[in-house]
């Protein structure tokens, strides 16, 4: 009897794993955030929002991130807003997991709810870096979870306010990141259609159609408003991949799925050690397959449960298809794992739904989830979610030289620009540039055109061969001072080198 009770208690291991994971993040918070903010993809939006003053076009790379910027701009006047911004990303991730758990519990029971919510948080160290930020496609899983919860609510609430709120959240986030159309909006339309048909409820069909309509309208309005405000998305590639690239794209998809789960086959320094890495990879793939299996197994389940399972199966299918059907993911490399963040909640729901009706299955899933959590916690503690680039190592010495020279404005390659600004508490204003013939040109990622206008005074140029975005132009020899910091070279000029920058309007 005691053994049976212990086995039943072990079913709740996912809750303990989720709590341990979040506790680890909290304990290592300062180290993780400090390291993460040296990634310009993370700090770029923060520096732009803090410096979004002046005139001229605003350039955002690849996707709009409008909802992220709205939050940053709305709160930048708050004292200590930098700490608020640092905390916002992970608070949002945990809140999303809570919503996921509540929605899953509504259709599949308390154990399934706790397991789905906890599992969604147990991502690998690289994916954790994304969840600690307000960038890196983190709004897509938020939108997907909100739409999934709306599928559940369609049969339980007749509120038109809920329709409007869900539609606005989905639409603004879909305008911010087009991945949400595939990870959330299309799956919602499919699942809601199935739900309306199986329940034969006209009100369900009407409210579902209204959510889709509000989503489309709010997405269009968001795009029009941001364009009117002179915001531009730079470098968005919507081409389809060639057929001959599909096999490599599929292989890349598999690598990124297991990378999301914590098994590193993507970047130098593989972790964790084999055979643990191999086991973790298999479990990650099984987790992503779980929603597809659940949708088949639950085809005769209660309407809301069936529709919920269909939503997540469709989200997995659509997101993976768009991942392999375009050249973007392979071109981006390891960071394309951030395209797949919505697969984490999908996996959580999938394994929870498959095991919800069997104590034995729950025990098996609990042990697997606890294993994933334990391995990823160990990797995080081992420093796999942190790391400082060369510019971070030498930043104090660089700042000391620049303070002595009175140079607060300067230029650098993208990977050393806005992050250096942000990590200096915005005491340095560093704009990203790229070589163009004998001059430099703006690198229009998280920039305002006025940053490149002449203002006089001493300026500087930082060249970093470890992130070979720029090389020192010939006129760098006119620098009043040249300093070497490891592989970095700092050129300090007694004039404003904005005269050496060729401004080109954003495309």
Secondary structure, DSSP 8 states (H G I E B T S, - for coil): -HHHHHHHHHTTHHHHHHHHHHHHHHHTHHHHHHHHTTSHHHHHHHHHHHT--SSS-EEEESS--HHHHHHHHHHTTSTTHHHHHHHHHHHHHHHHHHHHHHHHHHHH-HHHHHHHHHHHH---HHHHHHHTSS-TTHHHHHHHHHHHHHHHHTTT---HHHHHHHHHHHHHHHHH-THHIIIIIHHHHHHHHHHHHHHT-HHHHHHHHHHHHHHHHHHHHHHHHHHHTTEEEES-------GGGHHHHHHHHHHHHHHHHT---SSSS--S-TTHHHHHHHHHHHHHHHHHHHHHHTTTS-HHHHHHHHHHHHHHHHHHHHHHHSSHHHHHGGGGGGGGTHHHHHHHHHHHHHHTT-HHHHHHHHHHHHHHHHHHHHHHHTTTT----HHHHHHHHHHHHHHHHT--EEEE-GGGSHHHHHHTTTSSEEEEEEEETTEEEE--SSEEGGGGS---S-EEEEEEGGG-S----GGGGG-SEEEEETTEEEEEESS-GGGGEE-----
